[in-house]
Amino acid sequence: MAQKKGLGMGLDALIQAKTRKEPENEPETHVTSEEQVKAVMEDVKKNPRITLWSARSAAVLRYLKKTQPEFSISREASSLIERAVREKYPDIWELFSDL
């Protein structure tokens, strides 16, 4: 079965397999303003939730929930997403160190 790529992969897109190659594009650059950072921080303080869709990730996490006592899907998903985002966007991650 061919591996899906890009949109619609949700958590799978963030947690990259060791065999998956990075696209050979130019590095991304982000223009940052204090106003943008402040606006994002205000939004996130009101609602820190994100929504994503990934059938395979959902299946794995639900399996763990059913088979491991005290397993928290939210805690595990947060940990995985934070690690992936921090590694992929370290400069932007630092902008929000106060959160």
C-alpha positions as CSV (number, residue, x, y, z in Angstrom):
1,M,0.0,0.0,0.0
2,A,1.4,3.4,-0.9
3,Q,2.1,5.8,1.9
4,K,0.0,8.9,2.0
5,K,1.7,12.3,2.1
6,G,0.7,15.9,2.9
7,L,-2.7,17.1,3.9
8,G,-5.0,14.9,5.7
9,M,-2.4,13.0,7.6
10,G,-2.8,15.0,10.8
11,L,-0.5,13.6,13.5
12,D,1.2,11.2,11.0
13,A,2.4,14.2,9.1
14,L,4.0,15.7,12.2
15,I,5.7,12.5,13.4
16,Q,7.9,11.6,10.5
17,A,9.1,8.1,10.0
18,K,12.9,7.7,9.9
19,T,12.7,6.4,6.3
20,R,10.7,9.4,5.1
21,K,12.8,11.9,3.2
22,E,12.4,15.6,3.7
23,P,11.5,17.6,0.6
24,E,14.5,19.3,-1.0
25,N,13.0,22.8,-0.9
26,E,14.6,26.0,0.3
27,P,14.5,26.4,4.1
28,E,11.4,28.3,5.2
29,T,11.8,31.8,6.5
30,H,9.2,33.5,8.7
31,V,8.7,37.2,9.1
32,T,7.7,37.8,12.7
33,S,6.2,40.9,14.3
34,E,5.5,41.5,18.0
35,E,1.9,42.2,17.0
36,Q,1.6,38.7,15.4
37,V,3.1,37.0,18.4
38,K,0.9,38.9,20.9
39,A,-2.2,38.1,18.8
40,V,-1.4,34.4,18.6
41,M,-0.6,34.3,22.4
42,E,-4.0,35.8,23.2
43,D,-5.8,33.4,20.9
44,V,-4.0,30.4,22.4
45,K,-4.6,31.5,25.9
46,K,-8.3,31.5,25.1
47,N,-8.3,28.2,23.3
48,P,-5.2,26.0,23.3
49,R,-6.9,23.1,21.5
50,I,-6.1,21.9,18.0
51,T,-8.0,19.4,15.9
52,L,-6.5,16.9,13.6
53,W,-7.6,13.8,11.7
54,S,-5.5,10.7,11.4
55,A,-7.2,7.3,11.4
56,R,-4.0,5.4,12.0
57,S,-2.8,7.6,14.8
58,A,-6.3,7.5,16.4
59,A,-6.3,3.7,16.2
60,V,-2.9,3.4,17.8
61,L,-3.8,5.9,20.6
62,R,-7.1,4.3,21.3
63,Y,-5.5,0.8,21.4
64,L,-3.0,2.1,24.0
65,K,-5.9,3.7,26.0
66,K,-7.6,0.3,26.1
67,T,-4.5,-1.7,26.9
68,Q,-2.5,0.5,29.2
69,P,-3.9,1.6,32.6
70,E,-3.7,5.4,33.1
71,F,-2.8,6.0,29.5
72,S,-3.9,9.5,28.4
73,I,-4.5,10.1,24.7
74,S,-4.5,13.9,25.2
75,R,-1.2,13.8,27.2
76,E,0.5,11.5,24.7
77,A,-0.7,13.4,21.6
78,S,0.4,16.7,23.2
79,S,3.8,15.3,23.9
80,L,4.3,14.0,20.4
81,I,3.0,17.1,18.7
82,E,5.1,19.4,20.9
83,R,8.3,17.4,20.2
84,A,7.6,17.4,16.4
85,V,6.8,21.1,16.2
86,R,9.7,22.1,18.4
87,E,12.1,20.1,16.2
88,K,10.7,21.4,12.9
89,Y,10.2,25.0,13.9
90,P,12.8,25.8,16.7
91,D,12.9,29.5,16.1
92,I,9.2,30.0,16.1
93,W,8.9,27.6,19.2
94,E,11.2,30.0,21.1
95,L,8.9,33.0,20.3
96,F,6.3,31.3,22.6
97,S,8.5,30.3,25.4
98,D,6.3,32.2,27.9
99,L,3.3,29.8,27.2
